[in-house]
Amino acid sequence: MPIRLEVMHPFLKWVGGKRQLLHELRPRYPQTFRRYIEPFVGSGAVFFDLYGSGTLNGRDAWLVDDNPDLIGCYQMVRNHTEAVIAELEALAAGHRADGEAHYYQVRDERFNPSRSAGGV
C-alpha cells in the first residue's frame, strides 16, 4: 500500500516567513542530506514543506528558536492539541460576539499579564 502524504502548512504567520517563497526555494533544496536543522523556525514553512513532501522521512530534524512564546505555542499544539482547538474555538466565538473589544480584553487581561508573570 503506498504511503499517503498529508499536505502540511504552517499554522502561524510569522515575520520573515518563507511560505510565499517556497516555489523559489524548492529548487534550491539539497538533493541529499542526513539531517535538517532549522535554527530560527518561526512559522516553520520550509520544515512543513519538506515534511509534507516526505523528504524528511528517515532523517533527524531539529527545530530551534529562542522565542519562548513561539516554542510554547508549538509545545501546546504538540502536547495538548484538543485543548488548543477548544481554546481557539472559544476565542473565535468571543471575537464573533464582541469583535475588537474581545481582542483587547484577551491581549490586555489574559495574554500580556500571563506573559509578564512567565506563564506563557
C-alpha positions in Angstrom: 0.0 0.0 0.0 1.5 3.4 -0.9 2.2 5.9 1.8 -0.2 8.8 1.8 1.4 12.1 2.5 -0.6 14.9 4.0 -0.2 18.5 2.8 1.5 20.4 5.6 1.2 24.1 6.1 2.4 26.5 8.8 -0.4 27.3 11.2 1.3 30.6 12.1 2.0 33.8 10.2 5.5 35.0 11.1 7.7 38.0 10.3 10.2 36.8 7.7 8.1 33.7 7.0 9.1 31.8 3.8 5.7 30.4 2.8 5.3 32.8 -0.1 8.9 31.9 -1.3 8.6 28.1 -1.3 8.3 28.0 -5.1 11.6 29.8 -5.3 13.3 27.8 -2.5 12.3 24.2 -3.6 14.7 24.1 -6.5 17.5 25.1 -4.1 16.9 22.3 -1.6 19.8 19.9 -1.5 19.3 16.6 -3.2 20.8 14.6 -0.4 21.3 15.4 3.3 21.4 13.5 6.6 19.6 15.8 8.9 17.6 19.0 8.8 18.4 21.8 11.3 16.2 24.9 11.4 17.9 27.4 13.8 15.1 30.0 13.6 11.9 28.0 13.0 9.4 30.8 13.1 6.3 29.6 11.2 8.2 26.5 10.0 7.3 27.0 6.3 10.3 25.2 4.9 10.1 22.4 7.6 6.4 21.8 6.9 7.1 21.8 3.1 9.9 19.2 3.5 7.9 17.1 6.0 4.7 17.2 3.9 6.6 16.0 0.8 8.2 13.1 2.6 11.7 14.5 2.1 12.4 14.2 5.9 11.4 10.6 6.1 14.2 8.7 7.9 16.1 11.9 8.7 16.5 13.7 12.0 15.0 17.2 12.2 15.9 19.8 14.8 13.7 22.8 15.1 15.1 25.6 17.2 14.1 29.1 18.2 14.7 31.3 21.2 11.3 33.0 21.3 9.6 31.4 24.3 6.1 32.4 23.1 6.7 30.6 19.8 8.2 27.5 21.4 5.4 27.4 24.0 2.8 27.5 21.1 4.4 24.6 19.3 4.7 22.6 22.6 1.0 23.2 23.4 -0.1 22.2 19.9 2.1 19.1 20.2 1.1 18.1 23.8 -2.4 19.4 24.2 -3.9 19.6 20.7 -7.6 19.2 21.7 -7.3 21.8 24.4 -5.7 24.2 21.9 -8.5 23.6 19.5 -11.1 24.2 22.2 -9.5 27.4 23.3 -9.3 28.7 19.7 -13.0 27.9 19.2 -13.7 29.9 22.4 -11.6 32.8 21.2 -13.3 32.8 17.8 -16.7 32.8 19.5 -15.7 35.7 21.7 -14.4 37.6 18.7 -17.7 37.0 16.8 -19.6 38.3 19.8 -17.5 41.3 20.8 -15.0 41.9 17.9 -12.2 44.3 18.7 -13.2 44.6 22.3 -12.7 40.9 22.8 -9.2 41.1 21.2 -8.1 43.8 23.5 -9.6 42.1 26.6 -7.7 38.9 25.8 -4.5 40.7 25.0 -4.5 43.1 27.9 -6.2 41.0 30.6 -5.0 37.5 29.8 -2.0 37.2 27.4 0.2 40.1 28.5 -0.2 39.6 32.3 0.4 35.9 31.9 3.5 36.6 29.7 4.8 39.1 32.2 4.4 36.6 35.0 6.3 34.0 33.0 3.2 31.9 32.3 3.5 32.0 28.5 
